[in-house]
Amino acid sequence: MTFGERVKSARQKLGMSQQALAKELGVSFATVNRWENGHNDPKYETVVRFENFCSEREEVSREGAEE
């Protein structure tokens, strides 16, 4: 799975728009769109931010489900 495919899959699972994800990661909507369409690859720092963001969201979802 490419990074763009991972971004799109995670974004959809979280119920987020490209715009909302872009805001969370500190990038433009166009950047997220280009990743998802395979036109650009992100910088290493952005990959780390994305992975951390997804991990945090998953933790919050699990904690909410346990209550």
C-alpha positions as CSV (number, residue, x, y, z in Angstrom):
1,M,0.0,0.0,0.0
2,T,1.4,3.4,-1.0
3,F,1.5,6.3,1.4
4,G,-1.3,8.0,-0.5
5,E,-3.5,4.9,-0.2
6,R,-2.8,4.8,3.6
7,V,-3.6,8.5,3.9
8,K,-6.9,8.1,2.1
9,S,-7.9,4.9,4.0
10,A,-7.1,6.4,7.4
11,R,-8.8,9.7,6.6
12,Q,-12.0,7.9,5.5
13,K,-12.0,5.6,8.6
14,L,-11.7,8.8,10.7
15,G,-14.6,10.4,8.7
16,M,-12.4,13.4,7.8
17,S,-12.3,15.5,4.7
18,Q,-9.0,16.2,2.9
19,Q,-9.3,19.8,4.2
20,A,-9.7,18.7,7.8
21,L,-6.7,16.3,7.6
22,A,-4.6,19.0,6.0
23,K,-5.3,21.4,8.8
24,E,-4.4,18.8,11.4
25,L,-1.1,18.0,9.7
26,G,-0.2,21.6,8.9
27,V,-0.3,21.2,5.1
28,S,-2.5,22.4,2.3
29,F,-5.6,20.6,1.0
30,A,-3.8,20.4,-2.3
31,T,-0.9,18.5,-0.7
32,V,-3.2,15.9,0.8
33,N,-4.9,15.6,-2.5
34,R,-1.6,15.1,-4.4
35,W,-0.5,12.4,-1.8
36,E,-3.8,10.5,-2.2
37,N,-3.5,10.6,-6.0
38,G,0.1,9.5,-6.0
39,H,1.5,12.7,-7.5
40,N,3.7,13.7,-4.5
41,D,5.5,12.0,-1.6
42,P,5.6,13.7,1.8
43,K,8.6,14.8,3.7
44,Y,9.8,12.4,6.5
45,E,8.6,14.8,9.2
46,T,5.1,14.8,7.7
47,V,5.0,11.0,7.7
48,V,5.8,11.1,11.4
49,R,3.1,13.7,12.1
50,F,0.6,11.6,10.1
51,E,1.5,8.4,12.0
52,N,1.3,10.2,15.4
53,F,-2.0,11.8,14.5
54,C,-3.5,8.4,13.5
55,S,-2.2,6.7,16.6
56,E,-3.6,9.4,18.9
57,R,-7.0,9.2,17.1
58,E,-7.1,5.4,17.5
59,E,-6.3,5.6,21.2
60,V,-9.1,8.1,21.7
61,S,-11.5,5.8,19.8
62,R,-10.5,2.7,21.9
63,E,-10.8,4.6,25.1
64,G,-14.3,5.8,24.1
65,A,-15.3,2.3,23.2
66,E,-14.1,0.9,26.6
67,E,-16.3,3.3,28.6
